[in-house]
């Protein structure tokens, strides 16, 4: 009902809620049947709140606000600072383990976490089953706000004994290489829409994209397979931080971005609890770059999240 009021009608409200207009209408009718009176007058395609509907909207808005405030106060009084966090597959080893140890050592909050693909984490966030998630920025949604943690650069990862490595070494300038040199080499890719879209962007100006030999579920698997000589890959910067006798890492020269935004996402209507703020502060302090804390601009998003 708040969406209908905000958007000015059922059709636009349904679009904002990412459901069909008939589904929204049926939902309202079920509420009306349960209450025993109409909430909207339907006349020539227009739906106007009845007097009862106006009262419900006004009081309901206040009730929701008071309910959320009450939960915050009750949890604070009880000392409950549980934080339910979502992490994409592949990020846990890099970030979560250290965060979990820090929060436990300082008794700042009790953390539970869910590891899954970004699409599923966004759905759980919208359903209220997670308090916050840390994801690469790809999807926009009117109910979600993103706070930048860092811009994560991706490196071309090449087995040192692979024939392509000699070519790349000879043509590397200040550690940067051109992906056109490896167009015909086998690649190991990650099965994630945001990753695939990002990599496709790097190959956008060439005759074709990477030749995919294998597709795996996470970066760790791709890293190990590259170590075994199975193929080249494109991995985030932290794999290049430590010397590796079996792998060479090259920065990617491209007119298109070779980095993407990693951010904290939460529902706009969700107040920042003490535990949530502690988690965000830790991430910003320990992993934030010069962009840390920035709100993500609309033109960054590649797609709208629909479910």
Secondary structure, DSSP 8 states (H G I E B T S, - for coil): -HHHHHHTSHHHHHHHHTS-HHHHHHHHHHHHHHHTS-SEEEETTEEEE-HHHHHHHHHHHHHHHHHHHHHHHHHHHHT---EEEEEETTTIIIIIHHHHHHHHHTT---EEEEEE-HHHHHHHHHTTS-SEEEEES-EE-TTEEEEEEEEEEEEEEEETTSHHHHHHHHH-BTTEEEGGGGTTSEEEEES-HHHHHHHHHHTTTSSS--EEEEEESSHHHHHHHHHTTS-BEEEEGGGGSS--SSEEEEEEE-SS-SEEEEEEEEETTS---HHHHHHHHHHHHHH--TTTT-B--GGG--EE---
